[in-house]
Amino acid sequence: MHEGWEICEVVGTDEEAALIAGFLRSRGIDATLESLVFHQEPVTFGRLGEVRVRVPSSQSEEARKLLTQRRLRFSLVHGDAEDPVDAEPGDEAEEEQA
């Protein structure tokens, strides 16, 4: 079904996934959504509450890098110490230059 596409992000709502897909598309990366959200119940149940953001395999590395930079930028601006940032050493210097 999604041959040649990889999951680059998994989130809990359709809205958040749409924002991430829009962010990636604005940077030239194709993105599609696969929603497993079950809308018949008032709560989400494990995997029935996840939305997957998929990108072409050829663009997955760049997409993950952009999303990591986005999380880092958000945590720096908003002081969100609880946001798990998987930044690699040296990303801070790249952010300052951008």
C-alpha atoms as an extended CHARMM CRD file, in Angstrom:
* protein
*
        98  EXT
         1         1  MET       CA              0.0000000000        0.0000000000        0.0000000000  PROA      1               0.0000000000
         2         2  HSD       CA              2.7560000000        2.4610000000        0.9580000000  PROA      2               0.0000000000
         3         3  GLU       CA              5.5970000000        0.8700000000       -0.9570000000  PROA      3               0.0000000000
         4         4  GLY       CA              8.5720000000        3.2090000000       -1.2040000000  PROA      4               0.0000000000
         5         5  TRP       CA              7.2790000000        5.4200000000        1.6370000000  PROA      5               0.0000000000
         6         6  GLU       CA              8.5480000000        5.5100000000        5.2270000000  PROA      6               0.0000000000
         7         7  ILE       CA              6.9730000000        6.6560000000        8.4510000000  PROA      7               0.0000000000
         8         8  CYS       CA              8.9010000000        9.7030000000        9.6360000000  PROA      8               0.0000000000
         9         9  GLU       CA              6.5920000000       10.8210000000       12.4640000000  PROA      9               0.0000000000
        10        10  VAL       CA              3.7190000000        9.3880000000       14.4940000000  PROA      10              0.0000000000
        11        11  VAL       CA              1.3850000000       11.7640000000       16.3280000000  PROA      11              0.0000000000
        12        12  GLY       CA             -1.9350000000       11.5570000000       18.1370000000  PROA      12              0.0000000000
        13        13  THR       CA             -4.2370000000       13.7930000000       16.0940000000  PROA      13              0.0000000000
        14        14  ASP       CA             -5.1340000000       14.4350000000       12.4790000000  PROA      14              0.0000000000
        15        15  GLU       CA             -4.5750000000       18.1620000000       13.0340000000  PROA      15              0.0000000000
        16        16  GLU       CA             -1.0270000000       17.7650000000       14.3090000000  PROA      16              0.0000000000
        17        17  ALA       CA             -0.2020000000       15.4040000000       11.4420000000  PROA      17              0.0000000000
        18        18  ALA       CA             -1.6010000000       17.9070000000        8.9260000000  PROA      18              0.0000000000
        19        19  LEU       CA              0.6400000000       20.6280000000       10.3760000000  PROA      19              0.0000000000
        20        20  ILE       CA              3.7010000000       18.3950000000       10.1270000000  PROA      20              0.0000000000
        21        21  ALA       CA              2.8500000000       17.3370000000        6.5780000000  PROA      21              0.0000000000
        22        22  GLY       CA              2.3450000000       20.9920000000        5.6090000000  PROA      22              0.0000000000
        23        23  PHE       CA              5.6950000000       21.9020000000        7.1540000000  PROA      23              0.0000000000
        24        24  LEU       CA              7.4470000000       19.1610000000        5.1640000000  PROA      24              0.0000000000
        25        25  ARG       CA              5.6470000000       20.0450000000        1.9350000000  PROA      25              0.0000000000
        26        26  SER       CA              6.6390000000       23.7000000000        2.3510000000  PROA      26              0.0000000000
        27        27  ARG       CA             10.2310000000       22.5060000000        2.2730000000  PROA      27              0.0000000000
        28        28  GLY       CA              9.8200000000       20.4240000000       -0.8740000000  PROA      28              0.0000000000
        29        29  ILE       CA              9.2530000000       17.0360000000        0.7340000000  PROA      29              0.0000000000
        30        30  ASP       CA              6.2490000000       14.9760000000       -0.3230000000  PROA      30              0.0000000000
        31        31  ALA       CA              4.1760000000       13.8470000000        2.6520000000  PROA      31              0.0000000000
        32        32  THR       CA              1.0430000000       11.7800000000        3.0950000000  PROA      32              0.0000000000
        33        33  LEU       CA             -1.0210000000       10.8930000000        6.1500000000  PROA      33              0.0000000000
        34        34  GLU       CA             -2.2510000000        7.5390000000        7.3610000000  PROA      34              0.0000000000
        35        35  SER       CA             -4.7790000000        7.9380000000       10.1540000000  PROA      35              0.0000000000
        36        36  LEU       CA             -5.5740000000        5.0670000000       12.4850000000  PROA      36              0.0000000000
        37        37  VAL       CA             -7.7150000000        7.3060000000       14.6860000000  PROA      37              0.0000000000
        38        38  PHE       CA            -10.9400000000        5.5920000000       15.6610000000  PROA      38              0.0000000000
        39        39  HSD       CA            -13.6030000000        8.3140000000       15.7420000000  PROA      39              0.0000000000
        40        40  GLN       CA            -16.5360000000        6.3140000000       17.1580000000  PROA      40              0.0000000000
        41        41  GLU       CA            -15.3180000000        6.4690000000       20.7560000000  PROA      41              0.0000000000
        42        42  PRO       CA            -14.5750000000        9.5500000000       22.8960000000  PROA      42              0.0000000000
        43        43  VAL       CA            -11.0470000000        8.3480000000       23.6980000000  PROA      43              0.0000000000
        44        44  THR       CA             -8.1960000000        6.9070000000       21.7150000000  PROA      44              0.0000000000
        45        45  PHE       CA             -6.9980000000        3.3700000000       22.2580000000  PROA      45              0.0000000000
        46        46  GLY       CA             -3.3080000000        2.7280000000       21.6890000000  PROA      46              0.0000000000
        47        47  ARG       CA             -2.6110000000        2.3370000000       18.0060000000  PROA      47              0.0000000000
        48        48  LEU       CA             -6.1990000000        3.3060000000       17.2030000000  PROA      48              0.0000000000
        49        49  GLY       CA             -5.1900000000        6.8320000000       18.1290000000  PROA      49              0.0000000000
        50        50  GLU       CA             -2.1480000000        7.4030000000       15.9840000000  PROA      50              0.0000000000
        51        51  VAL       CA             -1.6340000000        9.2600000000       12.7530000000  PROA      51              0.0000000000
        52        52  ARG       CA              1.4130000000        8.4190000000       10.6770000000  PROA      52              0.0000000000
        53        53  VAL       CA              3.2040000000       10.9450000000        8.5180000000  PROA      53              0.0000000000
        54        54  ARG       CA              4.8630000000        9.1520000000        5.6030000000  PROA      54              0.0000000000
        55        55  VAL       CA              7.4550000000       10.4580000000        3.1650000000  PROA      55              0.0000000000
        56        56  PRO       CA              9.1680000000        8.8600000000        0.1750000000  PROA      56              0.0000000000
        57        57  SER       CA             12.1060000000        6.7050000000        1.2480000000  PROA      57              0.0000000000
        58        58  SER       CA             14.4250000000        8.8890000000       -0.8090000000  PROA      58              0.0000000000
        59        59  GLN       CA             13.4170000000       11.9370000000        1.2630000000  PROA      59              0.0000000000
        60        60  SER       CA             13.1410000000       10.3110000000        4.7040000000  PROA      60              0.0000000000
        61        61  GLU       CA             16.5580000000       11.3440000000        5.9980000000  PROA      61              0.0000000000
        62        62  GLU       CA             15.9880000000       14.9960000000        5.0630000000  PROA      62              0.0000000000
        63        63  ALA       CA             12.4650000000       14.9130000000        6.5450000000  PROA      63              0.0000000000
        64        64  ARG       CA             13.7050000000       13.5560000000        9.8690000000  PROA      64              0.0000000000
        65        65  LYS       CA             16.4740000000       16.1640000000        9.9600000000  PROA      65              0.0000000000
        66        66  LEU       CA             13.9690000000       18.9740000000        9.3350000000  PROA      66              0.0000000000
        67        67  LEU       CA             11.6040000000       17.6790000000       12.0170000000  PROA      67              0.0000000000
        68        68  THR       CA             14.4540000000       17.4240000000       14.5400000000  PROA      68              0.0000000000
        69        69  GLN       CA             15.4840000000       20.9970000000       13.7600000000  PROA      69              0.0000000000
        70        70  ARG       CA             11.8460000000       22.1010000000       14.0850000000  PROA      70              0.0000000000
        71        71  ARG       CA             11.5350000000       20.4680000000       17.5340000000  PROA      71              0.0000000000
        72        72  LEU       CA             14.8260000000       22.0240000000       18.6420000000  PROA      72              0.0000000000
        73        73  ARG       CA             13.7770000000       25.4770000000       17.4350000000  PROA      73              0.0000000000
        74        74  PHE       CA             10.4100000000       25.1440000000       19.2040000000  PROA      74              0.0000000000
        75        75  SER       CA             12.0200000000       24.0680000000       22.4860000000  PROA      75              0.0000000000
        76        76  LEU       CA             14.5140000000       26.9410000000       22.3360000000  PROA      76              0.0000000000
        77        77  VAL       CA             11.8240000000       29.5420000000       21.6190000000  PROA      77              0.0000000000
        78        78  HSD       CA              9.2700000000       28.2080000000       24.0960000000  PROA      78              0.0000000000
        79        79  GLY       CA             11.6680000000       26.8830000000       26.7250000000  PROA      79              0.0000000000
        80        80  ASP       CA             10.0060000000       23.4940000000       26.5970000000  PROA      80              0.0000000000
        81        81  ALA       CA             12.4130000000       21.3990000000       28.6580000000  PROA      81              0.0000000000
        82        82  GLU       CA             10.0520000000       18.4060000000       28.5430000000  PROA      82              0.0000000000
        83        83  ASP       CA             10.1290000000       18.1670000000       24.7440000000  PROA      83              0.0000000000
        84        84  PRO       CA             12.4420000000       15.2300000000       23.9300000000  PROA      84              0.0000000000
        85        85  VAL       CA             14.8250000000       16.6160000000       21.3600000000  PROA      85              0.0000000000
        86        86  ASP       CA             16.9500000000       14.0430000000       19.6130000000  PROA      86              0.0000000000
        87        87  ALA       CA             19.3520000000       16.6810000000       18.3890000000  PROA      87              0.0000000000
        88        88  GLU       CA             22.8080000000       15.6160000000       17.4140000000  PROA      88              0.0000000000
        89        89  PRO       CA             25.9040000000       17.5040000000       18.5730000000  PROA      89              0.0000000000
        90        90  GLY       CA             26.4330000000       20.5540000000       16.4140000000  PROA      90              0.0000000000
        91        91  ASP       CA             22.7500000000       21.1400000000       15.5980000000  PROA      91              0.0000000000
        92        92  GLU       CA             22.7710000000       24.2220000000       17.8330000000  PROA      92              0.0000000000
        93        93  ALA       CA             25.4540000000       25.8370000000       15.6590000000  PROA      93              0.0000000000
        94        94  GLU       CA             23.4480000000       25.0820000000       12.5120000000  PROA      94              0.0000000000
        95        95  GLU       CA             20.3590000000       26.6980000000       14.0750000000  PROA      95              0.0000000000
        96        96  GLU       CA             22.2820000000       29.8890000000       14.9020000000  PROA      96              0.0000000000
        97        97  GLN       CA             23.5250000000       30.1570000000       11.3130000000  PROA      97              0.0000000000
        98        98  ALA       CA             20.0520000000       29.5600000000        9.7990000000  PROA      98              0.0000000000
